[in-house]
Amino acid sequence: MLYLWLKAFHIMSVIAWMAAMFYLPRLFVYHAQVPVGSEQSELFKVMERRLLKAIMTPAMIASWVFGLWLAIEIGAFSDGWFHAKLTLVLVMSGVHGYLAKCTRSFAADANTKGHRHYRIVNEIPTVLMIGIVLLVVLKPF
C-alpha cells in the first residue's frame, strides 16, 4: 500500500513541477518583450517569483523525495532504464536551476536574453519529459 501512496504523490508532484517548468519560460518570453520598470514588467516579476518559490521548487523537491523513495521501494537502482531516467531528471533539475537564475536576472532588471531565447528554452522541459515518461513506461533496458 505504501508503494501506491508514494506513486500517487510522486505523480502529483511531477505534474506540478512540469506545469511550472512549462509556464515559467513562457512568462519570460512575454517579460522579455516589455520595457524594464514598466507596470507589466513588475507584474511579471511577481508572477515569476511566486511560481518559482511557491510551486516549482517545492514540487521539484517533492518529486525527488517521492521518486527516490519509490526507487528504493522497487529496487530500481540496478535497472538501466532507471539510470537513464535519473540522468534526464538531473538535467531537468539543471534546467530548473537555470530558470531560477533567469528569475533572479529579471527581478534585478538585468536580463540580457531576448524572447527568442526563452522560446527555445521553453521546449527543453518538454523534450526531457518525453524521454523520462518513455523510459518509465517502456523500461527499454
Residue pairs with C-beta under 8 A, 6 or more apart in sequence:
2 73
3 70
3 73
3 74
6 66
6 69
6 70
6 73
7 70
9 62
9 66
10 63
10 66
10 67
10 70
13 59
13 60
13 62
13 63
13 66
14 59
14 63
14 67
16 55
16 56
16 59
16 62
17 56
17 59
17 60
17 62
17 63
17 96
18 125
18 129
19 55
20 51
20 52
20 55
20 56
20 59
21 56
21 92
21 95
21 96
21 99
21 125
22 122
22 125
22 126
23 51
24 48
24 51
24 52
24 56
24 99
24 103
25 99
25 102
25 118
25 119
25 121
25 122
25 125
26 118
26 122
27 44
27 47
27 48
27 51
28 48
28 99
28 102
28 106
28 111
28 113
28 115
28 118
28 121
29 115
29 118
29 119
29 122
30 44
30 115
31 41
31 44
31 45
31 48
31 106
31 111
32 111
32 113
32 114
32 115
32 117
32 118
33 115
34 40
34 41
34 44
35 41
36 109
37 109
41 106
41 109
44 106
45 106
45 107
48 103
48 106
48 107
49 103
49 107
52 99
52 100
52 103
56 96
56 99
57 96
57 100
60 93
60 96
63 89
64 89
64 93
67 89
70 76
71 77
71 82
76 82
79 139
80 141
81 135
81 136
81 138
81 139
81 140
81 141
82 135
84 131
84 135
84 141
85 132
85 135
85 136
88 128
88 131
88 132
88 135
89 132
91 128
92 125
92 128
92 129
92 132
95 121
95 124
95 125
95 128
98 121
99 121
102 111
102 113
102 118
102 121
105 111
105 112
134 140
